[in-house]
Amino acid sequence: MLALAFGLVAAGLWAVHDLLARKLSQGAPLLAILVVVLAAGTLGLLPVALALGGWDRMTGPALAMAVLSGLSFALAIGGLYKAFSLAPVRVVSPVVGAYPLLTLLIAAAQGRPVSGGHWLAVAAIVLGIAVVALAARDDAPEGYAAAPGVAMGWAGFAAAGFAATFALAQEATRLGAELPAILVGRVVALLAMLGLFLWQRGSLAPQRGQLGVLALMGLLDALALGLVTASGGLPRAEYAAVASSLFGVLTVLLAAWFLREKVRAVQWLGIACVFGGIAALGLLGT
């Protein structure tokens, strides 16, 4: 189904983005990186959204949902980059990728039926994260700028932000139009991050040598988020959000290959539990 395909492509794009984020965020000014990445994605999307848009379908409620999705995205990407600046991918990605778990918990809180299979998938996700966290206690300190628990806290914050972003953006698409909803969300996220950047009196100068890579990251992120948001008008749109969450395991694999980040056998087991549970949620329907 098309929504699932959109999600899988988005997962691949985000995996490359997150690999670069881990590489560049260590010891770098995070706000400067975030502003450039968000600006690049916004500028890449702007001409497409203006030319093909459907702005006449953007009702007040659709615009409100798009604005909220942008604020959620600013929080999510900020938490993601902070987590990657503190700990290796194997610790951060399973937590960030577990955001479909939050979607399921919200559904249960709203009184929607949740089957035993869903709860088994949740148990697998929670168990996998616990295994990764406990195994990280024995890691050498060189790969960490803070305790693993601190990095996982930021990763959990990012996961909550992504869950809210996808839900709000897809709702904006259903109420309005895809490209305008995506662009409004990104502009809001950029303005929020730019405001914080100016308030902190940051400087983009240290990043001049990395502007090309940061621009690529912005385009990858914009395209991936655009695919998940665009799926809001497709049957079983939730499959896109669930499938895209598999970016975490792809990022771990890329980090092990390109960054030579070592992953213990027990951590591979935990990572497999997390993403196996996520895949099960997708098959069962979140």
Disulfide bonds with the S-S distance in Angstrom:
none
